[in-house]
Amino acid sequence: MTAAAVTRRVASVAVLLAATTLLTTGCGSDGGGKPTGEGRSTSAARNAATRPPDGQATSGTFNSSDIGWIQLMIAMDDQAALLLGLVPDHSSAAGVEKWAKPVAADYRGELVQLRELLSRAGVPDTNPHQGHDMPGMVTEDELRTIEGTKDAAFDALFLAAMREHLDQAAKIAHSERSAGTDPATKKLAASVEKTSLTWRARLPEATSGRP
């Protein structure tokens, strides 16, 4: 995959679906491709009816949107954390390394909180999104491709993938704030939305090498 291919992939995502909508429709698309409902409006996505995945019940103050968002964010953040871990040995830009270090630490803390919520909800820590290709998700194929690059080529692919991830994370967190019912989950969603927008605004531009 070239930098241009990743950029086209990012640009093709005109709108992003709410977490539970992705969980119940996007991940079921043939061949693990992008959700078929990508063309829906943001307003429609935010107000989409939600339901828990087959065989999964909600618990306590959690509804299906809460659990769907937690599971999706864990899957997305796990992959993003692996991508961030490549930066020290692959990037050629000091600015990229400086940006990635606190983001990686932030994600580690976020994953701890997400898994604590999942445990409190009584839901097993499994990954229903394994092998799926959706907006904001760094797939295993993409990770291998990016891992095989160095310097400026790595920086271009890394930044494009993180840009898409942060955009998606902010949008589905916003949806969870509206559709969720568990106070702690909604509070974390508000934090995720804020930090995703902050890191997105600070995302550096790819450079040809170190200063």
PyMOL commands that set and color helices and strands:
alter all, ss='L'
color gray80, all
select helices_A, chain A and resi 3-12+19-24+26-28+30-32+42-46+64-84+87-90+94-120+140-147+151-179+183-201
alter helices_A, ss='H'
color red, helices_A
deselect
rebuild
show_as cartoon
